[in-house]
């Protein structure tokens, strides 16, 4: 069974979970197939909701890895 994300937010979370450590916004945008600006806005909303954390300038990571 394979996972197919249906939104940019799901795609960004999927790649954050697959990548060890923190990932830069530009790399996530490339993996999600969207613009850097849009990825930044989506990531910012996810930080505000507590789903991910910003660990550096433009660098994000999951709050907790299970």
Secondary structure as GFF3:
##gff-version 3
##sequence-region A 1 66
A	DSSP	alpha_helix	8	18	.	.	.	ID=ss1
A	DSSP	beta_strand	23	24	.	.	.	ID=ss2
A	DSSP	alpha_helix	25	32	.	.	.	ID=ss3
A	DSSP	alpha_helix	36	49	.	.	.	ID=ss4
A	DSSP	beta_strand	52	56	.	.	.	ID=ss5
A	DSSP	beta_strand	59	62	.	.	.	ID=ss6
###
